Amino acid sequence: MSDGPHHPGPARPWQPPEASGAPPTGLPNEEPRQRLHPLSPVLHGAKSLIVVIAGLSWSTLSRVGFGWFAAMVVVLALGATVLAVVSWWNTGYHIVGRELRVHEGLLWRRTRAIPLERLQAVEVVRPLLAQLTGLAELRLEVVGGGKTEAPLAYLGVAEAAALRQRLLTVAGRVPGQPPGPEVATAGPAPELSGRELHAVRNPDLLASQLLTPQAFLLPFGVAFVVAQFLSEDSWSFIAVASTLTAMAGIVLQPVRRVLDDWNFRLAREAAGLRVRNGLLETRMQTVPLDRVQMVGVTWPLLWRWKGWLRLRLEVAGYSSGEPDDRNRPDRLLPVGDLRTAEMIVAEVLPRVRLTTLPLVPPPARARWLRPLSARMLGAGLGEQVFTVRSGLLTRQLAIVPYARIQSVRVVQGPAQRRLRLATVHADTASGGAVAYHRDLAESWALAAELTARAHAARRRH
């Protein structure tokens, strides 16, 4: 309570912090801004040069001649490099309190403030040009972000690793370590702590992509092209180009997976699971285990005779609308056997054994709706997780912790109503699991039990 009426002093005109010479209120120890690596404009200019050359088609070369074509490339590349230098000069970053602030722009200044308490992970990416110059790019994943936030391209490898560790520490992702004010700017990259869990053998990765429908259909496509070429008197350029383009599209997906998952390493660290992978572009991602919504297991048809499977994750807070799906940390095991998968699942979901999950098939009348795959459907309530199985040629298993279930729905279509069947949806923040064609009474009982277990699990957490 107040002892008496309070009489404020005489009002003073407001002054911005810059005018008064004092630091902003509450930020007495604001650190100076850091610039990106001086070679950053060179790498951005090199990427722009590749885009320029690709944009200037062969028809342009035939019209203007090689001399003018080379002059156009040089002028456009110099312009792109100048813009990159100007952008680098006006780009800076620093940590203010519990925020990472990124300043950029010359005519239109922009400052992005990233609250570190919403930070999910910091990814270190090294494209091919960055590997050749000893640089790295830092990308941030924030809860609710529409895309990857505030890419810092480029930093030295040691500086990127130290800044990543510091951001995770300030965000509370690395317990037991106080945030330090210094950021390393030189010297070798620090050794990564953590317990190594598994390393995928590159020969197994190559073999797994050869055991795909694309690889098996490719020889037939080549034989078709050769047969058509020999049977026809002549082929037009458009026909040849379109055929080769279609064949390249078939081969592109398995080749991309091999390049992305090359030297795949999985380790356990304080902040979660650390994933390192890539050949032409190396990546290091940290998957926070407290944001894992679901673990998915996939058995492709051609992998089953080798006993191989694939593990993936659904993680809340990562942008599902990201145009490049490599930015999403959904890889948990690109290829491996059941014993390795069971060990990794136990790290993500403690006390959950992959080989002992309960699965109950749907009633026999579900075969009227799924005549071929009904026998592969299943759903079950484990001690800590809800499990759903589906698929015929490619078998899939979805494992959802009860604490991650946000809502439960029972959906019934016209054909299901005649057969007294229904589908149960267990929704999470990033997707969920679907139990198809359960008995109607069982569906409502399952939905009620899932709701009760989800509430109890969230109270425990």
C-alpha positions as CSV (number, residue, x, y, z in Angstrom):
1,M,0.0,0.0,0.0
2,S,1.1,3.6,-0.6
3,D,1.9,5.8,2.4
4,G,0.5,8.8,0.7
5,P,-0.2,10.6,-2.5
6,H,2.7,10.3,-5.0
7,H,3.8,13.5,-6.8
8,P,5.7,12.8,-9.9
9,G,8.7,15.0,-10.7
10,P,8.8,17.3,-13.6
11,A,8.4,15.6,-17.0
12,R,11.4,15.3,-19.2
13,P,11.4,15.1,-23.0
14,W,11.8,11.6,-24.3
15,Q,15.1,10.7,-25.9
16,P,16.0,7.6,-27.9
17,P,18.7,5.5,-26.4
18,E,21.1,6.4,-29.2
19,A,20.6,10.1,-28.6
20,S,21.3,9.9,-24.9
21,G,24.3,7.7,-25.4
22,A,23.0,5.0,-23.0
23,P,22.4,1.4,-24.0
24,P,18.8,0.2,-24.4
25,T,16.9,-0.3,-21.2
26,G,17.5,-3.7,-19.8
27,L,20.4,-4.5,-22.1
28,P,23.4,-3.0,-20.4
29,N,25.9,-5.5,-21.8
30,E,24.8,-5.6,-25.4
31,E,27.6,-7.2,-27.5
32,P,28.7,-5.7,-30.7
33,R,27.4,-6.9,-34.0
34,Q,29.3,-9.7,-35.8
35,R,29.7,-9.8,-39.5
36,L,29.6,-12.8,-41.7
37,H,32.8,-14.3,-43.2
38,P,34.6,-12.0,-45.7
39,L,34.4,-14.8,-48.4
40,S,30.6,-14.8,-48.2
41,P,30.2,-12.4,-51.2
42,V,32.5,-14.6,-53.2
43,L,30.3,-17.6,-52.7
44,H,27.1,-15.7,-53.3
45,G,28.6,-14.3,-56.5
46,A,29.6,-17.7,-57.6
47,K,26.1,-19.0,-57.1
48,S,24.7,-16.0,-59.0
49,L,27.2,-16.7,-61.9
50,I,25.8,-20.3,-62.2
51,V,22.3,-18.9,-62.3
52,V,23.2,-16.3,-64.9
53,I,24.9,-18.9,-67.2
54,A,21.9,-21.2,-66.8
55,G,19.5,-18.3,-67.6
56,L,21.4,-17.3,-70.8
57,S,20.3,-20.1,-73.1
58,W,22.2,-21.5,-76.1
59,S,19.9,-19.6,-78.3
60,T,21.3,-16.4,-76.9
61,L,24.9,-17.6,-77.6
62,S,24.0,-18.4,-81.2
63,R,22.4,-15.0,-81.7
64,V,25.0,-12.7,-80.2
65,G,28.2,-14.7,-80.6
66,F,30.7,-16.0,-78.0
67,G,32.3,-12.6,-77.4
68,W,29.2,-10.7,-76.5
69,F,27.9,-13.7,-74.6
70,A,31.0,-13.8,-72.5
71,A,30.8,-10.0,-71.9
72,M,27.2,-10.3,-70.8
73,V,28.1,-13.1,-68.3
74,V,31.0,-11.0,-66.9
75,V,28.9,-7.8,-66.5
76,L,26.0,-9.7,-64.8
77,A,28.4,-11.6,-62.6
78,L,30.2,-8.4,-61.5
79,G,26.8,-6.8,-60.8
80,A,25.7,-9.8,-58.7
81,T,29.1,-9.7,-56.8
82,V,28.8,-6.0,-56.1
83,L,25.3,-6.6,-54.7
84,A,26.6,-9.5,-52.6
85,V,29.4,-7.3,-51.2
86,V,26.9,-4.5,-50.3
87,S,24.6,-7.0,-48.7
88,W,27.5,-8.5,-46.7
89,W,28.6,-5.1,-45.5
90,N,25.2,-4.3,-44.2
91,T,24.5,-7.7,-42.6
92,G,25.3,-8.4,-39.0
93,Y,24.1,-10.5,-36.1
94,H,24.4,-10.5,-32.3
95,I,22.7,-12.0,-29.3
96,V,20.8,-9.5,-27.1
97,G,19.4,-11.1,-24.0
98,R,17.5,-14.1,-25.1
99,E,17.1,-13.0,-28.7
100,L,19.2,-13.5,-31.8
101,R,19.0,-10.3,-33.9
102,V,19.9,-10.3,-37.6
103,H,20.4,-6.9,-39.3
104,E,20.4,-6.6,-43.0
105,G,19.5,-4.2,-45.9
106,L,20.9,-0.9,-47.2
107,L,18.0,1.3,-48.5
108,W,15.4,-0.6,-46.5
109,R,16.9,-1.7,-43.2
110,R,15.4,-4.8,-41.6
111,T,16.0,-6.4,-38.2
112,R,14.8,-9.8,-37.4
113,A,14.6,-10.8,-33.7
114,I,14.5,-14.5,-33.1
115,P,13.3,-15.4,-29.6
116,L,15.6,-18.2,-28.4
117,E,13.0,-19.7,-26.1
118,R,11.1,-20.7,-29.3
119,L,14.2,-22.1,-30.9
120,Q,13.9,-25.8,-31.7
121,A,17.2,-26.6,-33.4
122,V,20.2,-25.0,-35.1
123,E,21.4,-26.7,-38.3
124,V,24.9,-26.4,-39.7
125,V,24.9,-26.9,-43.5
126,R,27.9,-27.0,-45.8
127,P,27.2,-26.9,-49.5
128,L,29.9,-27.9,-51.9
129,L,31.3,-24.4,-52.4
130,A,31.3,-23.9,-48.6
131,Q,33.2,-27.2,-48.1
132,L,35.9,-26.1,-50.6
133,T,36.4,-22.7,-48.8
134,G,36.1,-24.0,-45.2
135,L,32.8,-22.2,-44.5
136,A,29.4,-23.2,-43.2
137,E,25.8,-21.9,-43.1
138,L,23.7,-21.7,-40.0
139,R,19.9,-22.3,-40.2
140,L,17.4,-22.0,-37.4
141,E,14.2,-23.8,-36.8
142,V,11.6,-21.9,-34.6
143,V,8.3,-23.0,-33.3
144,G,5.5,-21.9,-35.7
145,G,7.9,-20.6,-38.3
146,G,6.7,-20.8,-41.9
147,K,10.2,-21.6,-43.1
148,T,13.8,-21.9,-41.9
149,E,14.6,-18.7,-40.0
150,A,17.6,-16.3,-40.3
151,P,20.1,-18.3,-42.4
152,L,23.6,-16.9,-41.6
153,A,25.5,-17.6,-44.8
154,Y,28.4,-17.9,-44.4
155,L,30.5,-18.4,-41.2
156,G,33.8,-20.2,-40.5
157,V,33.3,-23.8,-39.5
158,A,34.6,-23.2,-35.9
159,E,32.5,-20.0,-35.6
160,A,29.3,-21.7,-36.8
161,A,29.8,-24.7,-34.4
162,A,30.5,-22.4,-31.4
163,L,27.5,-20.1,-32.3
164,R,25.3,-23.1,-32.7
165,Q,26.3,-24.4,-29.3
166,R,25.8,-21.0,-27.7
167,L,22.3,-20.6,-29.2
168,L,21.2,-24.0,-28.0
169,T,22.6,-23.2,-24.5
170,V,20.8,-19.9,-24.3
171,A,17.6,-21.5,-25.5
172,G,17.9,-24.1,-22.8
173,R,18.5,-27.1,-25.2
174,V,21.8,-27.9,-23.6
175,P,21.2,-28.3,-19.8
176,G,23.9,-27.5,-17.3
177,Q,25.9,-25.1,-19.3
178,P,25.7,-21.3,-18.7
179,P,25.6,-19.2,-21.8
180,G,29.0,-17.6,-22.5
181,P,29.6,-14.2,-24.0
182,E,32.3,-15.3,-26.4
183,V,31.9,-16.7,-29.9
184,A,34.9,-18.5,-31.4
185,T,36.1,-16.9,-34.6
186,A,39.2,-18.9,-35.4
187,G,40.9,-22.3,-35.0
188,P,39.7,-25.8,-35.8
189,A,36.1,-26.9,-35.3
190,P,35.5,-28.1,-31.8
191,E,35.0,-31.8,-31.2
192,L,31.4,-32.8,-31.1
193,S,30.3,-34.4,-27.8
194,G,27.8,-37.1,-27.5
195,R,27.4,-40.8,-27.7
196,E,27.5,-42.4,-31.2
197,L,24.5,-44.6,-31.9
198,H,24.8,-45.8,-35.4
199,A,26.5,-45.2,-38.7
200,V,24.9,-46.4,-42.0
201,R,27.2,-48.2,-44.3
202,N,27.5,-46.5,-47.6
203,P,27.4,-49.8,-49.6
204,D,24.1,-50.6,-47.8
205,L,22.8,-47.2,-48.8
206,L,23.7,-47.8,-52.4
207,A,22.2,-51.3,-52.4
208,S,18.9,-50.0,-50.9
209,Q,18.5,-47.5,-53.7
210,L,19.2,-50.1,-56.3
211,L,16.3,-52.2,-54.7
212,T,13.7,-49.6,-55.8
213,P,11.1,-49.7,-58.5
214,Q,12.9,-46.9,-60.4
215,A,16.1,-48.9,-60.6
216,F,14.3,-52.1,-61.7
217,L,12.3,-50.2,-64.4
218,L,15.3,-48.2,-65.7
219,P,16.7,-51.1,-67.9
220,F,13.3,-51.6,-69.5
221,G,13.1,-47.8,-70.3
222,V,16.6,-47.9,-71.9
223,A,15.6,-51.0,-73.9
224,F,12.4,-49.2,-75.1
225,V,14.4,-46.1,-76.2
226,V,17.0,-48.2,-78.1
227,A,14.2,-50.3,-79.7
228,Q,12.3,-47.2,-80.8
229,F,15.5,-45.6,-82.2
230,L,16.4,-48.7,-84.2
231,S,12.9,-49.3,-85.5
232,E,12.4,-45.7,-86.7
233,D,14.2,-44.1,-89.6
234,S,14.8,-41.0,-87.7
235,W,14.0,-39.4,-84.3
236,S,13.3,-35.8,-83.8
237,F,15.3,-33.8,-81.3
238,I,12.2,-33.2,-79.2
239,A,11.4,-36.9,-79.0
240,V,15.0,-37.7,-77.9
241,A,15.1,-34.9,-75.4
242,S,11.7,-35.7,-73.8
243,T,12.6,-39.4,-73.4
244,L,16.0,-38.6,-71.8
245,T,14.3,-36.0,-69.5
246,A,11.7,-38.6,-68.4
247,M,14.5,-41.2,-67.7
248,A,16.5,-38.6,-65.8
249,G,13.4,-37.9,-63.6
250,I,13.2,-41.6,-62.8
251,V,16.8,-41.8,-61.7
252,L,16.9,-38.5,-59.9
253,Q,15.0,-39.5,-56.7
254,P,17.3,-42.5,-55.7
255,V,20.4,-40.6,-56.7
256,R,19.3,-37.6,-54.5
257,R,18.7,-39.9,-51.6
258,V,22.2,-41.4,-51.9
259,L,23.8,-38.0,-52.0
260,D,21.7,-36.7,-49.1
261,D,22.2,-39.7,-46.8
262,W,25.9,-40.4,-47.6
263,N,27.9,-41.0,-44.4
264,F,24.8,-40.9,-42.3
265,R,25.7,-40.7,-38.6
266,L,23.4,-40.7,-35.6
267,A,24.5,-39.7,-32.1
268,R,22.9,-38.9,-28.8
269,E,23.7,-35.5,-27.2
270,A,22.3,-33.4,-24.4
271,A,20.0,-31.5,-26.8
272,G,18.6,-34.6,-28.4
273,L,19.6,-36.7,-31.4
274,R,22.4,-35.3,-33.7
275,V,22.1,-36.3,-37.4
276,R,25.0,-35.8,-39.8
277,N,24.7,-36.7,-43.5
278,G,25.4,-35.6,-47.0
279,L,28.1,-35.8,-49.7
280,L,27.9,-32.8,-51.9
281,E,26.1,-30.8,-49.1
282,T,26.9,-31.9,-45.6
283,R,24.3,-31.3,-42.8
284,M,24.3,-31.5,-39.1
285,Q,20.9,-31.3,-37.4
286,T,19.9,-31.7,-33.8
287,V,16.4,-33.3,-33.3
288,P,14.9,-32.3,-30.0
289,L,13.3,-35.4,-28.5
290,D,10.7,-33.4,-26.5
291,R,9.3,-32.3,-29.9
292,V,9.0,-35.7,-31.5
293,Q,5.3,-36.4,-32.3
294,M,5.6,-39.7,-34.1
295,V,8.0,-42.4,-35.2
296,G,7.3,-44.1,-38.5
297,V,8.7,-47.5,-39.7
298,T,8.6,-48.4,-43.3
299,W,9.3,-51.8,-44.9
300,P,9.6,-51.3,-48.8
301,L,8.7,-54.4,-50.7
302,L,12.1,-55.0,-52.3
303,W,13.9,-54.5,-49.0
304,R,12.1,-57.2,-47.0
305,W,14.2,-60.1,-48.3
306,K,17.2,-58.3,-46.9
307,G,15.4,-57.6,-43.6
308,W,15.8,-53.9,-44.1
309,L,13.6,-51.0,-43.0
310,R,13.5,-47.2,-42.8
311,L,12.8,-45.0,-39.7
312,R,11.5,-41.4,-39.9
313,L,10.3,-38.8,-37.4
314,E,7.6,-36.2,-37.2
315,V,8.8,-33.2,-35.2
316,A,6.7,-30.3,-34.1
317,G,7.9,-26.9,-34.9
318,Y,9.4,-27.7,-38.2
319,S,7.9,-26.1,-41.3
320,S,6.0,-28.7,-43.3
321,G,5.7,-26.2,-46.1
322,E,9.4,-25.9,-46.6
323,P,10.0,-26.3,-50.3
324,D,13.2,-28.3,-49.7
325,D,12.2,-31.4,-47.7
326,R,15.9,-31.8,-46.7
327,N,15.4,-29.0,-44.2
328,R,13.0,-31.2,-42.2
329,P,14.8,-33.6,-39.8
330,D,12.6,-36.6,-40.6
331,R,15.5,-39.0,-41.2
332,L,16.2,-41.3,-38.3
333,L,17.5,-44.4,-40.1
334,P,17.7,-44.3,-44.0
335,V,18.3,-48.1,-44.1
336,G,19.0,-50.7,-41.4
337,D,18.0,-54.0,-39.9
338,L,15.4,-54.6,-37.2
339,R,17.9,-54.9,-34.3
340,T,19.3,-51.4,-35.1
341,A,15.9,-50.0,-35.5
342,E,14.8,-51.3,-32.1
343,M,17.8,-49.8,-30.5
344,I,17.2,-46.4,-32.1
345,V,13.4,-46.4,-31.2
346,A,14.3,-47.1,-27.6
347,E,16.5,-44.0,-27.6
348,V,13.6,-41.8,-29.0
349,L,10.8,-43.5,-27.0
350,P,12.3,-45.1,-23.8
351,R,10.8,-48.5,-22.7
352,V,9.2,-49.0,-26.1
353,R,10.2,-52.2,-27.9
354,L,9.5,-52.3,-31.6
355,T,9.1,-56.1,-31.7
356,T,6.5,-56.3,-28.9
357,L,4.0,-53.6,-29.8
358,P,0.4,-54.8,-29.6
359,L,-1.5,-54.9,-32.9
360,V,-5.1,-56.0,-33.3
361,P,-6.5,-56.6,-36.8
362,P,-9.9,-55.1,-37.9
363,P,-13.0,-57.3,-38.2
364,A,-13.3,-59.6,-41.2
365,R,-15.9,-57.5,-42.9
366,A,-13.3,-54.8,-43.5
367,R,-12.2,-56.9,-46.5
368,W,-15.1,-55.5,-48.4
369,L,-13.4,-52.2,-48.3
370,R,-9.8,-53.3,-48.4
371,P,-9.9,-56.7,-50.1
372,L,-6.1,-57.0,-50.5
373,S,-4.6,-55.0,-47.6
374,A,-7.2,-55.6,-44.8
375,R,-5.1,-58.4,-43.3
376,M,-2.2,-55.9,-42.9
377,L,-4.3,-53.3,-41.0
378,G,-3.9,-53.2,-37.3
379,A,-4.0,-50.9,-34.2
380,G,-3.1,-51.3,-30.6
381,L,-2.7,-49.6,-27.3
382,G,0.7,-50.0,-25.7
383,E,1.8,-48.9,-22.3
384,Q,3.1,-45.6,-23.6
385,V,2.2,-45.4,-27.3
386,F,-0.6,-45.9,-29.8
387,T,0.4,-48.0,-32.7
388,V,-1.1,-48.3,-36.2
389,R,-0.1,-50.6,-39.0
390,S,-1.1,-50.3,-42.7
391,G,0.2,-51.0,-46.3
392,L,0.3,-53.9,-48.6
393,L,3.4,-53.7,-50.9
394,T,5.1,-51.1,-48.7
395,R,4.3,-51.8,-45.0
396,Q,4.1,-49.0,-42.6
397,L,4.0,-48.7,-38.8
398,A,3.1,-45.4,-37.0
399,I,4.1,-45.1,-33.3
400,V,2.5,-42.1,-31.5
401,P,3.2,-41.3,-27.8
402,Y,0.1,-40.6,-25.8
403,A,1.5,-37.3,-24.6
404,R,1.6,-36.0,-28.2
405,I,-2.0,-36.7,-29.1
406,Q,-3.9,-33.4,-29.3
407,S,-7.3,-34.6,-30.5
408,V,-9.1,-37.8,-31.4
409,R,-11.7,-38.2,-34.1
410,V,-14.1,-40.9,-35.2
411,V,-14.9,-40.7,-38.9
412,Q,-17.5,-42.9,-40.7
413,G,-18.2,-42.9,-44.5
414,P,-21.3,-44.2,-46.3
415,A,-19.8,-47.6,-47.0
416,Q,-18.5,-47.9,-43.5
417,R,-22.0,-47.1,-42.1
418,R,-23.5,-50.1,-43.9
419,L,-20.7,-52.4,-42.6
420,R,-20.8,-50.9,-39.0
421,L,-17.1,-49.7,-39.3
422,A,-15.4,-46.4,-38.6
423,T,-11.9,-44.9,-38.8
424,V,-10.2,-43.4,-35.7
425,H,-7.8,-40.5,-36.1
426,A,-5.2,-39.6,-33.4
427,D,-4.1,-36.1,-34.4
428,T,-0.7,-34.6,-33.3
429,A,0.8,-31.2,-33.9
430,S,2.4,-32.4,-37.1
431,G,0.1,-35.2,-38.4
432,G,-0.9,-38.3,-36.5
433,A,-1.9,-41.9,-36.9
434,V,-5.1,-43.4,-38.5
435,A,-6.7,-46.7,-37.6
436,Y,-8.8,-47.7,-40.6
437,H,-12.0,-49.7,-40.6
438,R,-12.4,-50.7,-36.9
439,D,-15.7,-52.0,-35.5
440,L,-18.0,-49.1,-34.7
441,A,-18.3,-49.9,-31.0
442,E,-14.6,-50.6,-30.8
443,S,-13.9,-47.2,-32.5
444,W,-15.8,-45.2,-29.9
445,A,-14.2,-47.2,-27.1
446,L,-10.8,-46.7,-28.6
447,A,-11.3,-43.0,-29.0
448,A,-12.4,-42.7,-25.4
449,E,-9.4,-44.7,-24.2
450,L,-7.0,-42.6,-26.3
451,T,-8.4,-39.4,-24.9
452,A,-8.1,-40.6,-21.4
453,R,-4.5,-41.8,-21.8
454,A,-3.5,-38.6,-23.6
455,H,-4.8,-36.5,-20.7
456,A,-3.0,-38.7,-18.2
457,A,0.3,-38.6,-20.1
458,R,0.2,-34.8,-20.4
459,R,-0.4,-34.5,-16.7
460,R,2.7,-36.7,-16.0
461,H,4.8,-34.5,-18.3
